[in-house]
Amino acid sequence: MGTRSDAERDAITVEIGFALLTGFLAAVLVFAAVAVPPYAFDLPSAPLPGAGGVAALVFLARVVQVLWGFGRRGGQPSQPGRTSPDS
């Protein structure tokens, strides 16, 4: 493996942060969607352990999805504002 430039290390760091943040947000939404209805509608049991398990799976799936996509793109961040030479 070769050495990475500062820009490549920065891109990896940002991508990891993005993956963790969006994974956390997705997990919170799924947890709320599974755990809140029993309380809101006075249902007999609260599925908190199940909601936690589903939220953990969603978190892991989102992190893997983002990081896998970053690796498939070759680790190159997009460069907005660049135009083709003929434009």
Secondary structure, 3 states (H helix, E strand, C coil): CCCCCHHHHHHHHHHHHHHHHHHHHHHHHHHHHHHHHHHHCCCCCCCHHHHHHHHHHHHHHHHHHHHHHHHHCCCCCCCCCCCCCCC
